Amino acid sequence: QVQVVESGGGLVQAGGSLRLSCAASGIISRINIMGWYRQAPGKQRELVGITSGGKPNYADSVKGRFTISRDNAKNTVLLQMNSLKPEDTAVYYCHVGTIMSPYVYWGQGTQVTVSS
């Protein structure tokens, strides 16, 4: 049974920090990509940051504030979010990409709310 499970969301004041965790299990195909997307109310889902095992790529809006770290052996990925802004408020989704079909798995999402 495939599971992609996020944790760590919540409510924080602007300027604060949160750390999101994602653990993938039950995926037979080799995982080549792990990362995070987010979706704010009324907006499309957008990339936060992603890594194929090397240096992560980040959206311009989070560069210098967010850090992704990945443990390939455990199939986990963390998102450390610092200096949070109200515009970071969104549901954050863990993204897992594999080399074989269905190629993409998503977590259920975790809510991050940043108050001003």
Sequence and secondary structure as in RCSB ss.txt:
>XXXX:A:sequence
QVQVVESGGGLVQAGGSLRLSCAASGIISRINIMGWYRQAPGKQRELVGITSGGKPNYADSVKGRFTISRDNAKN
TVLLQMNSLKPEDTAVYYCHVGTIMSPYVYWGQGTQVTVSS
>XXXX:A:secstr
  EEEEE  EEEETT  EEEEEEEES  S EEEEEEEEE TTS  EEEEEESSSS EE TTTTTTEEEEEETTTT
EEEEEE S  GGG EEEEEEEEESSTT EEE   EEEEEE 
